[in-house]
Amino acid sequence: MSWIGAVESWDPRADITPIEVRQLGSEDVYKLLKGQEAYSIALEYFLQHSTFAKYGVNPQGGGAGSIDKSLSLAAGLKMGGAAGTTYYYKMQGSRPRTITISGRPGEPHRVRYEIIAQLIPIPSTPNPVGTGSWASDPGTAPWIFTSGGANPVTVGGEAVPCVEISASIERNTESLYVMGQSTVAYLPPKQRAVTATMTLVWLAQSRYTDLQNFTDRNVVWTLNSSPSSVLTLSNCKFHRLDSFTVRPTEVLLERWAITGLSAGLT
């Protein structure tokens, strides 16, 4: 098993939609039959490495470690205190639907994942890893905004005074069911959608010029310097100025909405 990161929250969800069978002469449902099974996980964690985040960001065609392959996730929860019983959750056949990576000064880099799973069986006490081993905490500090150096965010190769940044990659993963089984048979990732928001200290009209000229810009965020991890949003358009509130007692900040053509994470 591989270490994901310092997990802040984990929220498994299960939905078995009942099929209603009705009968003439009765106002109530006659039978409820087991319908499609839908399983998903909402996961938030702090980055200590980029391995698991690459799975959601990078394009198809990368083989193992990319979205080409489905993953099995596992978690153990102890009920009844220190002397209680540990129940293990297995999330089988998992693929990401959406990943969001965000950062701001004073906070660690956070990853939010929406993941679709083929099946989450009933939690059980036997260790699902079997003869393998659970991942070990590497003990490294989670990455923070200064982990990427003095100027971690650039636009078109120029360092920008970034106060906050959040990048999302929507994989549009589709749940396909086939006749004869109630769980998902295929989870193909389809077209990617790359979006981001960025809040900058207003020092120049550069981004508004990009908006008016509809200029392509690469947005590069160095998440960590050593080991190197860089998130690149390619051919981005700064297409909407979301906020530019002017008050005499506050620093001027400009908040932008961005759409890119592609994304990559190292």
ABEGO torsion letter per residue (X at the ends): XBBAEBBABBBBBBBBBBBBBBBBGBABBABBBBBBBBBBBBBBBBBABAAAAAAAABBBGAEBGBAABBBBBBBBBBBGEAABBBBBBBBBGBBBABBBBBBBBGBBBBBBBBBBBABBBBBBABBAAEABBBBBBAGBBBBBAAAAEABABBBGGBBBBBABBBBBBBAGBBBBBBBGBABBABBBBBBBBBBBBBBBBBABAAAAAAAAAGBBBBBBBBABAOBBBBBBBBGBBBABBABBBBBAABBBBBBBBBBBABBBBX
